[in-house]
């Protein structure tokens, strides 16, 4: 069962699809459902709403300062309105977007997704997951007064990191997985820059030759890229297999040598580790604030506040971590997408800059629903 929760290996893809190939194509097909504006904009909503958070904090401080001025009621009303909009817009939408991306990548695209689009999904998951944690850290009663809603949100919080680590795990286990544009700009006959990013992501998962090389930076140009494999079910599916039984060997014709020298950074994984830590801190702070209430303690005022000070400190640390993560994810997403767009691999196809796909329409609808909810509360 666990094998279905991660990107399939190159051997698995060769077994399932005899046409699977790890050689350069003439062009790369855009994936608007993965990298289009309709997906990236909802995922980065929390980052763009940072000014609203600042405004809310300013109003909150003003409420305290104006309590003696007789206008506390008005300021409180404004603060509650801003708080409600922030609650509805910045919480559940983020985690739903993140889980939708993770489910699609882990269960539906499999051997088809390119290393480039896989990398974009990783960065979108970083942004949306961090945005969700920011909501937990900044909203006092994120889990709500309703037991059912609290259980649903708790379940989503458990599912999201689980699927997230199934996404980042294959990259961590591979020393040859390309995660950034190549350091060289070597072009081929199609006037496109050589890069392993355009190959299926599975080509770099459990590749049998990666353990034999000492240089992973330009693995596609090494002798270990086009390897000799023991004849198993993976090569039995190939019609060109020599006769000689299951112990014979052959050269897999699905690999093509080319010089790419792609970036192999694992920074995304370290960022997701930081997000996971931020989740623990944010949830811990929420539990402290929920269970340790001032009216339930008989200690002195200073002693009362200690757990709250600790909780708010945890929330601040969590908030800082995820905002750095959001900025990193958004910047790396834009950088990688801009490089691929200018590399001529898409040709004249603008599929990643258009909005006309179902996969982009649904995240935009999810983005609008909290706004309608806020309007409904104001009107009724």
N, C-alpha and C positions, 0 to 999 in steps of 0.2 A: 504493500500500500504506500509506503513512504517513497518508493521510486516514482510515484505519480505526482509527488509534491515538489519536484525539482526539474530543472531543464534536462531533457534527455541527453545522453552521451552520444558521441559520434558513432560508436558501435551500434547503439540502439537505433539511431536514425538510418544507418545503412541496412539494418535488418528490416525495418518497417517500410523503407522506401528505396528501391533499387536505383531510382533516379537522383537520389540525394548526392550532392556534389559539393566539394570544398575547393573549387577552382573559381577564379575571377569571372564574373559575368560581364556582359556588355554594358549593363546599367543596373542601378538599384531602384527597386520599386518603392515609391513613397508610401508611408502608412499614416494617413490622416487620423485614424482611430487611435494611434499610439502617440503621435507627435504633433498633431494639429493644434491650432489655437483653441478649439473647443474643448480640448483636454487640458492643455497647459494653463489656461486662464483660471478655471475653477480650482485646479490643484494649488495654484499660487495665490489664492484669494486672501489667505491669512496674512501673507507678506504685504500685500497692497493695502490691507486694512489696518496696518500698524498706526498710521496717523489717528484713526478713530480711537484706538486704544489710548493714545496719548491724551486726546481730548477728554476721554472718559476719566482718566486719572486726574487731569487738571480740574474737572468739574467736581470730582470727589474731594479733592483738597480744598476747593473753594467752598464746598458745603460745610466743611469743618470750620473754615475761617469765618464763614458768614453766619454761623449758628447764633451768634449774639447780635446780629444785625437785623434779625426779624424776617429774613427772606429764605430761611432754611427750607421751608416747604416747597417753594418754587424750584430751588436748586436741586432738591431731592427728586422732584418730578422729572426734571431734565435728565438727571443722572440715571434714574431708573429706566427711562426711555432709551437712552443710549446703551445702557447695560443689556436691555432685552434684545435690541437689534444685534448687539455684539454676540450675545448668547446664541441666538438662532442662526446667525450667518456664519459664525466662525467655528462652530463645534461639529455637529453631526455631518454636515456636508463634506468636511475634510476627510473624515474616516471612511465615509461611503465611497468617495472618489478613490481613496487609497486602496481599499479592499477590491473595488471593481477592477483597477489596474492589475492588482496582484492575481486575482482569479483568472483574468484574461490571459496573462502571461504564463502562469503556472499550468493552466489546464487546457487552453484552447489553441495556442500558436505553436508550441512544441518545437519541432525541427524547422519550422518555417521562419521564425523571427531572426533577423540579422543581429550581429553583435552590436551594430550601431543603434538599432531600435531598442535592443535589450538595455544598453547603457542609458538611453533616454528614459526608459521606464524606471530604472533604478533612481535616476535623479528626480523624476516626478514623484516617486514614492517617498523620497527623502523630504521633498518640499511639503507634500500633503500630510505625511505622518507628523512632521515637525509642527505644521499648522494645527493639527488636532491636539498635540500635546500642549501647545501654547494656549489653547482654549481651556484645557484641564487646569493649567497652572494659573490662569488669570480669572477664571470664573469660580466663585466660592462654592456654589451649589450646582456644579456641573452634572452630578448624577441625579439631580432633581428630587422632588418630594415624592414622586410616584415610585413605588417599589418595582413595578413592571418596567418603567423607563430606565430605572437604575440598573436593573438586571440586563436589559438589552444593551445598554451602553457598556456595561462591564464585559459582556460577551464579545462585543465588537473590539474592545480594547485587547482582549486575549487573542482574538483571531488575527488582527492586523499584524502584530509583531511576528506571530507564527508564520504567516504567509510571507512576511517580509524577509525573514531569515532563509526561507526556502528560495527566495529570489537572489539574495546575495551570497548564499552558500556556494553555488557552483563557481562564482568568480573567485571566491576565497580559496577554493580547492584547486584552481588552475593557475599555473605560473605563466601561461602564455595567452591569457584572455586579454584582448585589446580593449582598453577603456578610454583611450584618448587618441587624438589624431597622430599620424606618424611624424617622427622627427625629421624625416627626409621627404622630399617632394618628387620622388621618382615617378614619371608618367609612363603609361603603356601605350600601345598602338591606338587605343580609343581616346587618347588625350585625357584620360582620367588618372588621378593619383593612386598609386598602388597602396592599398590598405586592407588589412584583415577585417576591418569594421564592416565591410559589405558582405562578408561571408556569413553563412548561418552561424549563430552563436554556438550551436552544438559542436561545430568543428573544433572548438577549443576546450571542450569538456571531456575529461578522461582520455585525452589523446595518448595513444600508446607510445609515442615517441618523445614526449616531453621530459620523461625521466632520464633519457639518454643524452640530452644536450646540457652544456654548461652555460649556454648563452640563450636566454629567452627573448631578448629584445628583437631579434629578427628571425624568429623561429620558422616562418613560412619559407625562408630562403635556405634553410639548413637541410642537410641530408635526412634529418629525422622527421621532416614534415611529410614526405612521401615515403611511408614506412613499409616494411615487410611485415605482414600479419600472419599468424597461424590460422589456417583455414578452419573457421568456425561457422556458425549459422550466419554470421555477418557477411562472410565471403561466399558462402554457399548460395546466397541470393544473387550472386554475380554470375552471369552466364559465361564469362570468360575464364572461370576457374579451371585450373588444370585437373586432369584426372590424377588420382594418386591417393585418394582417401582423405580422411579428416586431418591427417598430420602434415599434409603438403602445405607449402607457403606460396604466396603470390604477392605481387605489387598491386596495391589498390589504385585503380585508375582514376579515382575521384578527387585526387589531390594534385594541385598544380604549384610548382615552385614560383615564387615571386618575392622580390625584396620589398618589405613594407616598413619594418622598424617602428611599429606602433608603440604608443605609450601604454605601459602596463601597470599604472598606479592602482593601489588598493585603497585610496583615500575614501571612496564611497563607503566602504565597509567600516572604516574607523568612524566615519560620521554617523552611520546607522547604529554603531555601538553606543555612541554618545547619546543618540536619540532614545535608545532603549534605557539607558541610565536615567535620562530625563523623565521617561514614563514612570519609572519607579519612584523618583523624587516627587513628581506631581501627584501621583496617586497616594503616596504616603502622606503628603501634606493635606490632601483633601480628606483623608481618613482622620487625621489628627483634628482638623477643624470641625469635622462632623461629630466625632465622638467626645472630644474634650471641650465642653462648653463651660462658659464662665459660671452659669447658674448652678452647675453640678459640682462645683468645688467649694470647699470650706476654708481654703488656704488664704493667705494674704493676697493683696492685689498684685504684688510683684511676682509671687509664685504662680498665680493664675496665668499670667501672661507669658511665662517661659515657654510652654508648649506652642503657643501661638507665634511667638517670635521665631522659634525653630521652624515651624511650618511655613511661615512667610519667607524665611531664609531659603528653605528648600524650593519654594515656588519661584523665587527670584533666580536661583541658580538654574533651575529647569527652564525658565523662560529665556534666560540668556543663552543657554545651550541650543535651544531649538531655533532661536532667531538667527544665530550664527549658521546653523545647519540649513535654514531656509535660504539665506543669502547665498551660501555655497552652492546648494542644489540648483537654484534659479540661474546663477551665473554660469555654472558648468553646463547646464542644459542649453542655454542660449549660445555658449561658445561652441559646443559640439555640433549643434544644429546649424549654426552659421557656417562652420567649416565645411560640413558635408554639402550644404547648399551651394557653396562656391567652388566645390571640387569637381563639378560637372557630372557627378554620378547620377543625378536625377534627370539630366537632360533638360527637356522643355516641360517636364511634368511638374506641376505645382501642387500636387496632392497634399503636401504637408502645410500649405498656406491657405487652403480652401476650407470651407465650413460644411460642405455638402456630403456629410456621411452620418449615419445613425450613431456611430460610436462617439461623435463629437456633440451631437444634438442632445443626447441624454445628460451628460455632465452639465451642460448649460441650463437645462430644465431644473436639475437638482440645485443649481446655483440660485435660481429665481424663486424656488419654493419658499425658503425662509423669508424672503422679502414679502411675498404675498401673505405669509403668516403674520408678519409684523403689521402690514397694512390692515389686515382683518382685525387684529387686536385693537388698533387705534380707532377703527370705524365702529366696531361693535362692542 
